[in-house]
Amino acid sequence: MIENYLEILEESLKKKIVVLDEIEDYTTKQESLLRQENVSMEELDANMEQKDELIQKLTDLDEGFETLYERVKEQLSANRDAYKDQIKRLQALITKVTEKSVSVQAKESRNKKLVEDYFTRKKSEIRQGRQASKTVLNYYKSMSDSSAISSQIMDQKK
């Protein structure tokens, strides 16, 4: 019975590795999108939605793993020698999952910086656009006011 649980745990870890690989691929693609001069928001949104689905899948796998591990934890501790090989395989897979997670987190951290830089540039562009519009509006106001003044001056000369 416990052998079946251990196999399921092992399979769960293998699935987590596959999902982490997919997340890493989407994160790499996201990085390349953010490094482009003109970022396609549609592509970026689609990328983030796909990644969100994968993260949810990873969370579900995590919860399932934890639940199953809690069931067999005591039996594993009591019969450590009997399941030595399976425990070693699980430990190796957990190490691999941890390494992949750290790698993905590092890439996500770099992407966060790229997103912040992108939005800072966009804010600056919007600010410059507003200033230009304000300048043009002030120019038109002053030009329209100057024509009104000249007509008043003419009226005073009569």
Backbone as JSON, one array per atom type, in Angstrom:
{
  "sequence": "MIENYLEILEESLKKKIVVLDEIEDYTTKQESLLRQENVSMEELDANMEQKDELIQKLTDLDEGFETLYERVKEQLSANRDAYKDQIKRLQALITKVTEKSVSVQAKESRNKKLVEDYFTRKKSEIRQGRQASKTVLNYYKSMSDSSAISSQIMDQKK",
  "N": [[0.82, -1.2, 0.0], [1.83, 1.31, 0.89], [3.85, 1.5, -0.93], [2.53, 2.12, -3.29], [1.63, 4.7, -2.67], [4.1, 5.98, -2.46], [4.97, 5.79, -5.1], [3.07, 7.41, -6.32], [3.72, 9.84, -5.13], [6.26, 10.19, -6.22], [5.61, 10.37, -8.93], [4.1, 12.69, -8.87], [6.08, 14.57, -8.23], [7.62, 14.42, -10.54], [5.8, 15.44, -12.39], [5.63, 18.02, -11.4], [8.16, 18.95, -12.06], [8.01, 18.98, -14.85], [6.0, 20.93, -15.19], [7.27, 23.12, -14.03], [9.36, 23.43, -15.86], [7.88, 24.26, -18.08], [6.85, 26.67, -17.09], [9.23, 28.03, -16.82], [9.97, 28.28, -19.5], [7.92, 29.99, -20.44], [8.53, 32.2, -18.89], [11.01, 32.91, -19.88], [10.27, 33.61, -22.47], [8.65, 35.75, -21.85], [10.55, 37.51, -20.87], [12.0, 38.07, -23.22], [9.99, 39.37, -24.67], [9.63, 41.65, -23.09], [12.03, 42.92, -23.43], [11.93, 43.95, -25.93], [11.65, 46.83, -28.09], [9.1, 47.91, -28.77], [6.64, 46.77, -26.96], [4.35, 44.17, -27.23], [1.32, 44.26, -25.92], [-0.78, 42.46, -26.03], [0.43, 39.99, -26.56], [2.0, 39.81, -24.28], [0.03, 39.74, -22.27], [-1.28, 37.33, -22.96], [0.8, 35.54, -22.54], [1.19, 35.86, -19.79], [-1.26, 34.92, -18.82], [-1.18, 32.21, -19.57], [0.98, 31.42, -18.04], [-0.05, 31.87, -15.52], [-2.04, 29.9, -15.39], [-0.4, 27.64, -15.38], [0.95, 28.02, -12.98], [-1.15, 27.75, -11.2], [-1.7, 25.06, -11.63], [0.67, 23.97, -10.67], [0.45, 24.69, -7.99], [-1.76, 23.14, -7.26], [-0.63, 20.59, -7.6], [1.31, 20.71, -5.61], [-0.27, 20.91, -3.28], [-1.59, 18.45, -3.38], [0.59, 16.72, -3.17], [1.55, 17.36, -0.6], [-0.66, 16.6, 0.99], [-0.79, 13.83, 0.51], [1.73, 13.07, 1.39], [1.54, 13.59, 4.1], [-0.07, 11.48, 4.88], [1.57, 9.22, 4.65], [3.81, 9.76, 6.08], [4.41, 8.99, 8.79], [4.62, 6.19, 8.55], [6.75, 6.02, 6.81], [8.81, 7.09, 8.35], [8.96, 5.22, 10.4], [9.68, 2.86, 9.02], [12.11, 3.31, 7.64], [14.39, 2.06, 6.5], [13.3, 0.06, 4.89], [12.23, 1.38, 2.75], [14.27, 2.7, 1.54], [15.5, 3.07, -1.06], [13.41, 4.21, -2.58], [12.97, 6.51, -1.11], [15.39, 7.85, -1.53], [15.17, 8.38, -4.27], [12.95, 10.07, -4.23], [14.03, 12.18, -2.74], [16.02, 13.07, -4.48], [14.44, 13.97, -6.6], [13.03, 15.99, -5.29], [15.11, 17.74, -4.77], [15.75, 18.49, -7.38], [13.35, 19.76, -8.12], [13.42, 21.9, -6.34], [15.73, 23.26, -7.23], [14.9, 24.02, -9.8], [12.76, 25.66, -9.11], [14.06, 27.76, -7.8], [15.56, 28.76, -9.93], [13.5, 29.64, -11.64], [12.36, 31.6, -10.0], [14.46, 33.44, -9.88], [14.56, 34.29, -12.55], [12.01, 35.41, -12.72], [12.31, 37.53, -10.96], [14.14, 39.12, -12.37], [12.52, 39.72, -14.55], [10.55, 41.19, -13.29], [11.88, 43.54, -12.73], [12.31, 44.39, -15.35], [9.66, 44.87, -16.14], [8.97, 46.93, -14.4], [10.73, 48.9, -15.32], [9.71, 49.22, -17.91], [7.12, 50.26, -17.42], [7.85, 52.62, -16.15], [9.08, 53.98, -18.27], [6.85, 54.26, -19.95], [5.16, 55.87, -18.36], [6.67, 58.17, -18.31], [6.61, 58.86, -21.03], [3.87, 59.4, -21.3], [3.61, 61.54, -19.54], [5.23, 63.43, -20.85], [3.71, 63.72, -23.17], [1.38, 64.87, -22.11], [2.43, 67.28, -21.15], [3.2, 68.44, -23.56], [0.71, 68.72, -24.79], [-0.48, 70.52, -23.01], [1.16, 72.72, -23.35], [0.64, 73.35, -26.02], [-2.1, 73.97, -25.79], [-1.97, 76.2, -24.08], [-0.6, 77.92, -25.77], [-2.47, 78.29, -27.87], [-4.5, 79.49, -26.39], [-3.25, 81.86, -25.58], [-2.79, 83.0, -28.06], [-5.39, 83.35, -29.0], [-6.32, 85.1, -27.09], [-4.69, 87.29, -27.59], [-5.66, 88.32, -30.0], [-8.09, 89.28, -29.19], [-7.38, 91.35, -27.53], [-6.24, 93.19, -29.27], [-8.48, 94.03, -30.68], [-9.85, 95.43, -28.75], [-8.18, 97.51, -28.32], [-8.47, 98.88, -30.69], [-11.11, 99.7, -30.47], [-10.89, 101.62, -28.49], [-9.6, 103.71, -29.73], [-11.43, 105.03, -31.32]],
  "CA": [[0.0, 0.0, 0.0], [2.69, 2.5, 0.97], [4.61, 1.57, -2.18], [1.69, 2.87, -4.24], [1.69, 6.11, -2.28], [5.43, 6.49, -2.82], [4.98, 5.94, -6.56], [2.26, 8.59, -6.63], [4.54, 10.98, -4.73], [7.31, 10.31, -7.22], [4.96, 10.84, -10.16], [3.74, 14.08, -8.61], [7.31, 15.37, -8.34], [7.98, 14.46, -11.97], [4.87, 16.38, -13.03], [6.03, 19.36, -10.97], [9.33, 19.32, -12.85], [7.52, 19.31, -16.2], [5.29, 22.21, -15.1], [8.29, 24.15, -13.79], [10.03, 23.64, -17.14], [6.98, 25.06, -18.91], [6.84, 28.02, -16.51], [10.52, 28.64, -17.15], [9.89, 28.65, -20.92], [7.07, 31.18, -20.55], [9.25, 33.3, -18.26], [12.04, 33.3, -20.84], [9.57, 34.31, -23.55], [8.21, 37.03, -21.29], [11.74, 38.37, -20.82], [12.31, 38.55, -24.57], [8.96, 40.35, -25.01], [9.87, 42.89, -22.34], [13.26, 43.56, -23.92], [11.66, 44.57, -27.23], [11.39, 48.27, -28.04], [7.64, 48.06, -28.72], [6.09, 45.58, -26.33], [2.99, 43.82, -27.61], [0.59, 43.98, -24.68], [-1.6, 41.27, -26.23], [1.3, 38.83, -26.38], [2.4, 39.78, -22.88], [-1.13, 39.28, -21.51], [-1.48, 35.9, -23.25], [1.9, 34.85, -21.86], [0.93, 35.87, -18.34], [-2.41, 34.05, -18.55], [-0.7, 30.84, -19.65], [1.83, 31.19, -16.89], [-0.94, 31.81, -14.36], [-2.64, 28.56, -15.4], [0.63, 26.68, -14.97], [1.21, 28.23, -11.56], [-2.27, 27.12, -10.5], [-1.48, 23.61, -11.74], [1.76, 23.68, -9.75], [-0.1, 24.8, -6.64], [-2.58, 21.95, -7.05], [0.29, 19.46, -7.41], [1.92, 20.9, -4.29], [-1.25, 20.57, -2.25], [-1.79, 17.0, -3.44], [1.8, 16.09, -2.64], [1.57, 17.56, 0.86], [-1.72, 15.79, 1.58], [-0.39, 12.43, 0.42], [2.91, 12.87, 2.24], [1.07, 13.53, 5.5], [-0.63, 10.14, 5.12], [2.6, 8.18, 4.73], [4.96, 10.29, 6.83], [4.71, 8.16, 9.97], [5.06, 4.87, 8.1], [8.1, 6.17, 6.25], [9.76, 7.29, 9.46], [9.09, 3.96, 11.14], [10.3, 1.83, 8.18], [13.02, 4.05, 6.76], [15.28, 1.14, 5.79], [12.55, -0.72, 3.92], [11.91, 2.24, 1.59], [15.48, 3.5, 1.35], [15.7, 3.43, -2.48], [12.35, 5.13, -2.99], [13.21, 7.79, -0.41], [16.49, 8.51, -2.24], [14.63, 8.9, -5.54], [12.11, 11.23, -3.88], [14.92, 13.28, -2.33], [16.66, 13.59, -5.7], [13.42, 14.73, -7.34], [12.76, 17.21, -4.52], [16.25, 18.63, -5.03], [15.58, 19.01, -8.74], [12.22, 20.7, -8.07], [13.9, 23.08, -5.63], [16.64, 23.98, -8.12], [14.08, 24.64, -10.86], [11.99, 26.74, -8.49], [14.99, 28.88, -7.57], [15.87, 29.3, -11.25], [12.31, 30.38, -12.11], [12.23, 32.79, -9.16], [15.49, 34.4, -10.3], [14.1, 34.87, -13.82], [10.86, 36.26, -12.4], [12.83, 38.74, -10.34], [14.68, 39.95, -13.46], [11.37, 40.19, -15.33], [9.87, 42.23, -12.5], [12.66, 44.76, -12.97], [12.03, 44.82, -16.72], [8.29, 45.4, -16.16], [9.02, 48.23, -13.73], [11.39, 49.82, -16.26], [8.78, 49.46, -19.01], [6.07, 51.17, -16.97], [8.47, 53.91, -15.89], [9.21, 54.62, -19.58], [5.51, 54.63, -20.43], [4.7, 57.01, -17.56], [7.43, 59.33, -18.78], [6.06, 59.22, -22.34], [2.55, 59.99, -21.07], [3.87, 62.84, -18.92], [5.71, 64.32, -21.92], [2.56, 63.99, -24.03], [0.51, 65.83, -21.4], [3.11, 68.58, -21.14], [3.12, 68.99, -24.91], [-0.69, 69.15, -24.99], [-0.69, 71.7, -22.18], [1.88, 73.82, -24.0], [-0.13, 73.71, -27.21], [-3.32, 74.61, -25.33], [-1.6, 77.54, -23.6], [-0.25, 78.71, -26.95], [-3.72, 78.66, -28.53], [-5.19, 80.45, -25.52], [-2.59, 83.16, -25.64], [-3.01, 83.56, -29.39], [-6.78, 83.81, -29.1], [-6.42, 86.27, -26.23], [-4.0, 88.42, -28.2], [-6.52, 88.92, -31.01], [-9.15, 90.0, -28.46], [-6.79, 92.58, -27.01], [-6.07, 94.15, -30.36], [-9.77, 94.62, -31.03], [-10.18, 96.38, -27.7], [-7.36, 98.7, -28.55], [-9.1, 99.58, -31.8], [-12.33, 100.34, -29.98], [-10.53, 102.78, -27.69], [-9.13, 104.78, -30.6], [-12.57, 105.73, -31.9]],
  "C": [[0.86, 1.26, 0.0], [3.54, 2.65, -0.29], [3.83, 2.35, -3.24], [1.72, 4.36, -3.95], [3.03, 6.73, -2.67], [5.55, 6.69, -4.34], [4.2, 7.18, -6.98], [3.03, 9.86, -6.26], [5.62, 11.25, -5.77], [6.75, 10.87, -8.53], [4.57, 12.31, -10.03], [4.95, 15.0, -8.75], [7.76, 15.48, -9.79], [7.08, 15.44, -12.72], [5.22, 17.82, -12.66], [7.23, 19.85, -11.77], [8.92, 19.73, -14.25], [6.83, 20.68, -16.19], [6.28, 23.34, -14.87], [9.08, 24.45, -15.06], [9.18, 24.52, -18.05], [6.92, 26.5, -18.41], [8.12, 28.75, -16.87], [10.56, 29.08, -18.62], [9.07, 29.92, -21.11], [7.77, 32.41, -19.95], [10.34, 33.81, -19.19], [11.41, 34.08, -22.0], [9.12, 35.69, -23.08], [9.39, 38.01, -21.24], [12.07, 38.92, -22.2], [11.26, 39.56, -25.03], [9.23, 41.7, -24.34], [11.12, 43.62, -22.81], [13.06, 44.23, -25.29], [11.36, 46.05, -27.04], [9.89, 48.55, -27.92], [7.04, 46.76, -28.21], [4.65, 45.37, -26.78], [2.24, 43.41, -26.34], [-0.28, 42.72, -24.82], [-0.78, 40.0, -26.0], [1.7, 38.68, -24.92], [1.26, 39.28, -22.0], [-1.36, 37.78, -21.72], [-0.42, 35.06, -22.52], [1.62, 34.75, -20.37], [-0.26, 34.97, -17.98], [-2.0, 32.58, -18.58], [0.14, 30.48, -18.43], [0.99, 31.07, -15.62], [-1.61, 30.44, -14.25], [-1.64, 27.51, -14.92], [0.95, 26.81, -13.47], [0.09, 27.62, -10.73], [-2.13, 25.6, -10.5], [-0.39, 23.18, -10.77], [1.29, 23.72, -8.3], [-0.95, 23.58, -6.31], [-1.7, 20.71, -6.81], [0.95, 19.52, -6.03], [0.98, 20.46, -3.18], [-1.5, 19.06, -2.21], [-0.6, 16.25, -2.85], [1.81, 16.18, -1.12], [0.53, 16.67, 1.56], [-1.32, 14.32, 1.61], [0.8, 12.14, 1.33], [2.52, 12.77, 3.71], [0.53, 12.15, 5.85], [0.45, 9.09, 5.36], [3.8, 8.57, 5.57], [5.36, 9.38, 8.0], [5.24, 6.78, 9.57], [6.46, 4.93, 7.52], [9.14, 6.31, 7.35], [10.0, 5.98, 10.21], [9.85, 2.9, 10.35], [11.27, 2.46, 7.17], [13.89, 3.11, 5.91], [14.56, 0.38, 4.68], [12.29, 0.07, 2.63], [13.09, 3.15, 1.22], [15.66, 3.97, -0.1], [14.65, 4.44, -2.95], [12.53, 6.51, -2.35], [14.33, 8.56, -1.11], [16.01, 9.12, -3.56], [13.78, 10.15, -5.28], [12.97, 12.43, -3.5], [15.61, 13.91, -3.54], [15.67, 14.44, -6.5], [13.08, 16.04, -6.62], [13.88, 18.22, -4.72], [16.13, 19.28, -6.4], [14.45, 20.04, -8.8], [12.67, 22.0, -7.41], [14.82, 23.92, -6.52], [15.87, 24.7, -9.23], [13.29, 25.82, -10.31], [12.86, 27.98, -8.27], [15.34, 29.56, -8.9], [14.71, 30.15, -11.78], [12.15, 31.67, -11.3], [13.25, 33.86, -9.55], [15.07, 35.07, -11.61], [12.92, 35.8, -13.59], [11.3, 37.58, -11.79], [13.41, 39.68, -11.4], [13.54, 40.53, -14.3], [10.62, 41.29, -14.6], [10.57, 43.57, -12.72], [12.39, 45.3, -14.37], [10.63, 45.44, -16.84], [8.27, 46.78, -15.51], [9.66, 49.28, -14.64], [10.45, 50.2, -17.4], [7.71, 50.48, -18.59], [6.63, 52.55, -16.62], [8.64, 54.68, -17.21], [7.86, 55.1, -20.09], [4.95, 55.83, -19.67], [5.39, 58.29, -18.04], [6.89, 59.81, -20.13], [4.7, 59.9, -22.19], [2.7, 61.39, -20.49], [4.32, 63.84, -19.98], [4.57, 64.69, -22.87], [1.61, 65.01, -23.39], [1.13, 67.22, -21.39], [3.02, 69.24, -22.52], [1.71, 69.49, -25.2], [-0.97, 70.43, -24.22], [-0.02, 72.92, -22.81], [1.12, 74.3, -25.23], [-1.41, 74.44, -26.82], [-3.04, 76.03, -24.84], [-1.26, 78.46, -24.77], [-1.53, 79.2, -27.64], [-4.52, 79.66, -27.7], [-4.57, 81.83, -25.64], [-2.77, 83.8, -27.01], [-4.44, 84.06, -29.54], [-7.0, 85.03, -28.22], [-5.76, 87.48, -26.87], [-4.85, 89.07, -29.28], [-7.65, 89.71, -30.34], [-8.61, 91.32, -27.94], [-6.67, 93.61, -28.12], [-7.39, 94.77, -30.77], [-10.2, 95.62, -29.97], [-9.4, 97.67, -27.89], [-7.98, 99.52, -29.68], [-10.35, 100.33, -31.34], [-11.99, 101.62, -29.19], [-10.11, 103.95, -28.56], [-10.28, 105.56, -31.2], [-12.93, 106.86, -31.05]]
}
